[in-house]
Amino acid sequence: MSHEQTLPVGHSVAGTGPSKGLSKRTLGVPALVFMIIAASAPLTVVGGGVPSNFAVSANMGVPLSFVVLGVCLALFAVGYAAMSSHIRNAGAFYAYIAQGIGRAAGVGAAWVALISYNAMQVGIYGLFGFALASFINGKLGTNIPWWAAALVGFVVVGWLGVNKVDLSAKVIGVLVVGEFLAVIVYDVISFAVHPEGVSGAGLAPSDLFTASVGAALSFSMAAFMGFESAAIYSEEAKDPKRSIARATFIAVGIISVFYAVSSWAMMIGTGPDKIIAESQKQGPDLLFNFLTAHGATVVSDIAQVLFVTSLLAALIAFHNAVARYAFSLGREGVLPRSLARVNRRHAPVAGSLVQSGVALAMLVIFAIAGTGSNLGTLYPVLTFFTWLTNTGAFGLVLLLVMISVAVIGYFRKHTGEYSAWTRLIAPALSAITLGIVFVLIVLNFNLLIGSTGFSPLSVILPAIVVVPGIAGLLWGLRLKNTRPDVYAGIGFGGAPDASE
């Protein structure tokens, strides 16, 4: 019974055009970890996400929420990592669900993933444009619009997207190290200042598990998005059987501990009695104002630059994810085979260009729609960024639940060396706990998009993810009847499952 269901190196599906595939064996564990953490955007989370969580949820247990979610995602990673040693496919979620639940479900999941990753990537341009324009305008006294600043990032991301993935990884590695150093400096100063003393405030279960626990967990979950992305690079990783699992576990551990400590430091540095009020008053400026007051202006300036590069790193990481999903779907004939085209650098050039086209179109739409908006300079943050990234997080958490179920299904058909804990118990616990988080996101979606009451957007935005998923499922079933040859290769790199 075959465990290796993947397209061989150098193999090409008829009609894809080039005979080359993605770059082989260029990414080691450190590079994979950097790619994962970059998608999570550490400085963006600590500087923007944590104060927003305190402000909106008014929950004191934000630091503990990262630990709780870290445990949930570690449970998820048990089965996910085991499955990754058998399935090497650039359309990771899509392939896992196709092989664990069914091919038609895999197509539906692929369309959900495409929409979700695109929403995450494109939405970040809103915050990137705002942050870069604000910094330049503040320092030079200019009046650069947010969309012009966003276009700068667009050009950089698009250029890296059509180059070898290891170049993106090197750029991302430098940016991520800078982010970590900036946050660590902030953490150290916060613990040194401690206006109300150093205490365990924010780490007690009674701080988190209040009426607002749902909102706090929903906000914090968005900070982990991208942690699953190591498997997307499985066809380009050195020793994928081991490196994908190691990178995923390392990233989950680093992200959960780092965010827990840094949000606790923010609470201690500001003062537990003041953290909610100050977060509501200052928002993302809380970290930078703190550094200016207690460090030096130059430290705050460096942190603001790194805040911008943090967003750039996330844009690159999510762009790469989308391009590889498009490549995988094109290779298997689920989408036009032209999307499987790679260039001489082994980059998925067709998928990269399509993703860039989607991003550019959305940039133009929101730039025009925001002309004269009464939201002022915050327009791209409160609309473009907030709406799209939370829509993306909604879809990705739904996929995590489906993957947990798929792991159980996969190992029922593919017996091997794994224990019941890996094959059944951990994935089942993951499906339950992440299912609860998904329900909480649905129930708190109004808060996530900045609405205090019911908003039509709380239905429209999730529908943008769910409806294509249903359409993809139906398309998969249609392929089963009309193109059985294509259907047989879904989730298997275009090569039918040899065990069936």
N, C-alpha and C positions, 0 to 999 in steps of 0.2 A: 504493500500500500504506500503510495507516494506521499512524502512529507514536503517535498520541494515543488510547489506549484507556482512556477514563475517563468517568465520568458528568458530563454538562454541568452548569454552575452553574444551580441552580434546578430541575433535572429531578428528578422523583420517580418511583419505581417504584410501580406500582399496588399498593395495599394497605399502603404504608408509613405512611399517615396524613398527617403534615404534609408540606407541599410544600417546606419549607426544608431546606437541607443544613447542613453545618458552616460555621463562620465562614470567610469568604474573605479572603485576602490580609492577614492580621493579624500574621503572624510573619516577621520578617526574619532574616538570618543570625545576628546576635548572640543573639536569642531562641532560635533553634534550637540553637545551640551550648550555651547555658545549660541547655536542656532535656536535651540529651545528657549533659553533664557532671554534671548533678544526679542523673540515674539512676545514674551511676557512683559518686556520693557520695564526693568526694575525701577529706574528713576521716575518714569511716568507713573507707575503704580504708587510709589511712596510719595512723590510730590503732588500727584493729582488724584489718584484713586483713593488713597487712605483718608485725606481730609474730606473728600466728597462723601465717603462712607460714613464718617463721624457726623458730618453735617446733615445728611439726609436721613440716615437710620436713627440718629441720636442714641446709638447703642455703644456702651462702654467696652464691650467685649470684642471689638474689632481685632486686636492682637490674637486672641484665642481662636477667632474664626479661621485664621490661616492655618492653625494647627489642626483644627477639626477637618477642614477641607483637605489638608495634606494627608491625613489618615485615609480619607475617602479615596483620594486619587492614588495612594499607595496600594490600596486594595485593588483598584482598577488596573494598576500597572502590573500586578502579579500575572493575571491571565493575558493581558495585552503583550507583555514582554515575552511570555512563552509562545504566543502565537506568532510574534514577530520573527522568531527563530526559524519558522517554517514558511512564512509567506513574505516574499520580497517583491514589493510592488509599489511604484511611486504614487498610486492612488490608495494609500494605506487603508483608511476607513472603508472605502468602497470595496476593496478586495476582501477585507476581513468579514464584512457583513455579507458579501456575496457568497463566501465560502462557509460562513457559520450559520446564516439564516436562509439564504437563497439568492439566486442571481437577480431576480426581479427586484427584491428588496435592496440588493446591492446597487442597482441603477438608481433607485429612489434615494438611497443614502448618498450616492455620488452627486446627485443634483443638489441635495441639501448641503453637502460639503462645499460644492462650488459656490453656491449662494452665500453661505456663512463665511467662508474664508475671504471671498470678495468683499463682503460687507465689512468685515474687520479691517481688511487692508485699505479699502477706499475711505472708510470713515476716519481712519487715523490721519488722513491728509487734512481733515478739518482742524484737528488740534495742532498738527505740525505747522500748517500755514499760519495759524493764529500765534503760536509760540515764536516762530522765527520772525514774523513781521513785527510782533510786539517788542522783541529784543532789539532788532535793528532800528526800529523807529524810536525806541527809548534812548538808544545810545547815539544815534546820528541825527535825531530830530526830523527824520523823513516821514513820509506817509504812505508807505508801501502797503497795498491791499493784501489781505490774507491769501487770496487765490494766486497772486503773483509769487508769493513766497512758497506756496504749495507746489507750484510748477517747477521750482528749483529742485525740490525733493523728487518730483515726478521724473525729471530728466535723469537724476542720479540712479534712482531705482530701476528705471527702464534700461539704462546702459548696463548696470550690473546684471540684470536679468537675462541678458543675451550673452553673457560671458560665462566662463567655467564657474561651477558652484563653489570651488575652493577659494576663488577670489572673493566672492560674497562672504564666505565664512571668515576669511582673514580680516576683511573690513569690519564685520560684525564683532569679531573677537576683540579688536582694539576698542570699539565703542562700548562694549559690555564691561570691559575692565574699567574703563573710565567711569561708567555709571556706578559700579560697585564702590569704587574709591570715594566718589562724591557722597554717596549715601552713608558709607562708613564714617566719614568725617562728620556728617550731620549727626549720626547716632552717638558718637563719642562726645561731641559738644553738648548734646541733649542730656546725656546722663551726667555730664559734669555740671551743668546748670541746675537741673532738678529743683525748680522753685518751691515745690511742695514735698521734696524728698523723693528718694527712690523707693518704690513700693511695688507690690504685685498687682496693682490696679490694671484692669483690662485682661488679666490672665485667669481670673476666677470664673468657674462655670456660671455663677449667679450674675456675672456681668454680661455674659453673652445670651444666656437662655432666658430672655424676657419677651415681651410682646413683639418687639422689633427684630427678633432673631432672623426672621425670614428675609428682611431687607438687608441686614448685615451680611448674611451668607451669600445673597444674590450679588451684592456689590463685590465681595471678596472673590467670588468664583471667577469673575471676569479677569482677575489678576493672573489666573493660572492658564488662560487660553493660549494655546500654542505649545503646552507642555507635551502634547502627544505627537509633535511634529517629527520626532526622530525617525519614525517608521516611514515617513514620506521620502526620506533619503536612503532607504534601505538598498536601492539599486546602485547607490553611489558611495556606500559606506565600506570601510575596511572591516573585514570580519563581521558582516552583518548579523550572524547568528548570535554573537555575544555583545557587540558594540551597541546595538539598538536598545537592548534591555538595560545595559549598564548606564547608558546616557539618560534613559527615561527615569530610572530610579534616582540617579544622581541629581538630575534637574528638579524632580519633585521634592527631594529632600532639601536642596539648596533654596528653592523658591519659597517653600512653606516656612522654613526656619528664618530665612532672611527677612521676609515680609512680617513675620510675627515679631521679631526683635525690633525691626525698624518702626513699626506702628506703635509698639510699646515705648520705644525711645521718643517718638513724637508726643505720646501721652505724658511721659515723664518730663520732657523738656518744656512743654507748654503748661503742664499742670493738669492732673486728672479732673479737677473741679472746673477747669476752663476749656478743656479740649473741644468740647462740642460747640460751645459758644464761639470760640476763636475760629474753628473750622467753618462754621456758618458765616462768619464775618469775613474771613480772609480767603477761603477756598484754596486753590493751588498755590497762592502766594505765601501760604503759611510757612512752608519750608524755606523759601528764598528770603522772606522777611526775617525769619529767625536767624539764618546765617549772616545776614547783613548786620543784625543787632549784636550778635554774639561772636562772630568770627571776623569777617572783614568783607568789604564790598567786593573785592576781587574774588573771594571764595564764592560769594553768591553769584557773581557773573559767570564764573566757571561752571557752577551747578546749572545755571540757566542754559549755557551752551550745551552741556551734557544732556539736559532735558530735551533739547531739540534733537541731538544725535541719538538719544534713546528712542525717540519716535521714528527717526530715520532707520534705525536698526530693525525696529518692528515692521516697518513698511517693507524692507528688503525680505525679511523672513516670511511674511505672509504672501508677498508677491511670488517668492519661490514655491511656496506650497500650492498656490493656485495654478501656476504654470505646470507643475508636475501632475496635478489632478487632470488638467486638460490633456496633457501628453498621454496619460494612462488611458483615459476614456477614448481618445482618438486612436490609439494603438489597437484597442479592442473593437473599434467600429461602432461603439455606442454613440459617439459624437463623430463628426466628419474626420476621416483619417488624416486629413491635412494637419490637424492639430498635433499629430505625433511627430511632426517634422523637427529635427534637431539640426544645429549648425556644426561647423567644423570644430567648435569648442565643446561639443557634446551638450550644449545647453538646449533646453526645450524652447526653441526660438518662437515657434508658432503660438504655443500656450502663453509665453511671456508677452508677446505682442498683443494678443487678444486681451490679456488682463490689463495691460497698459491702456488699451483702447477703452475698456470699460471704465477704468479710473479717470481717464481724461474726460469722457462723456459726463460722468457724475460731477466732476469738478466744474465743468462748464454749466451744468444745470443748477447746481447750488450757488455758483457765483452769480448767475443771472437772477435767481430767485431771491438772493440776499441783498440785492441792490436796494438801498433805502430802508432796510429792515430796522424796526424800532428796537431790535436787540443790540444794535450797535456792533462794536468790535467782537462781542461774545457770540455773535450769530453762528459762525462755523463750529464753535464748541457746543453750543446748546442745541443745534439741529444736526448738522452734518456728522459730527463726531458722535454725539450721544445717541442719536437714532440708529445709526448704522452699526456701531460697535456692539451695542446691546442686542441688536437683531442678530448679529453674528454669534455672540455668546449664547443666545437662546438656541440657535441651531446646533452649535458645537456640543453643548451639554446634552441635547437630545441624541446626538450621535454617540456620545460616551455611554449613555444608557443602552443603546442598541448594540454597541461593541461588547458590552458586558454580557449581554444575552448571546451574542454571536460566539464568544469564547466557549461558552457552555456547549453550544451546538457543534462547533468545530471539533472539540475534543471528544464528543460522543462518536463522531465519525472517524477520527484519527487517533487511535489509541497510541500510547507512547510511554515515555518514562516519567510522566508527571503524576504527582499525588492528587488525591481528591481535593486538597486545599487549593491547588493551582487550577485544576480542571473545573471545579464546581463551587466550592465554598466561597473562596475569595471573589470570583466573578458574580456570584449570587448576591453577596453582601454589597458589592460595588453597584449592581443594578438597583438594589433597594435604596442605598444611601444617595446615590446620584439621582435616582428617580425622585426622591424627596426634594433634593436641591432644585431639580427641574420644575417641580410643582411650585416651589417657593418663588422661582423666577417668574413663572406665569402669573402667580397671584400678586407679585410686586412689580409687574412690568410698568405700570403707570409711574411708580416712583423712579424706576431706572431711567425713564426717558424724560424725567423732570416735570411730570404732571401730578398735581395733588388730588385730582378727581379723575373720573372716567374720561378717557380720550380715545377717539376713533383710531389713533395711531397704535394703541395697545392691542388692537385687533388686526389692523392693516400690516404692521411690521412683522409680527409672527407669521401672518398668512403668506408674506413674501418668501418665507422659508418653507412652510409646510406644504403649500399648494404645489410648488415645483417638485417636492418630494413625492407627493401623490401622483403627479404627472409622470415622474420618472419610473415609479412602480408600474404604472399602466403601460408605459413605453417598453419596459422590460418584458412584460407579459406579451405585448404585441410582437416583440422580437422572437419570443419563444415559438410563436406560431408562424411568423412570416420569414424569419431569418435564423433558423435553428443552428446554423454554423456559427453565426455571430454570438448567439445566446450561449452556446457551449463554452465560449472563451471568456465570458464575462467574469471578471475577478481573478482570471488566471493569466493575465498578460496576453490574451488573444489565443493562447494555446489551451485546448480543452483539458479538463482534469483527467490525468492518466489513470486515476484510480476508479473512474466511473465507466 
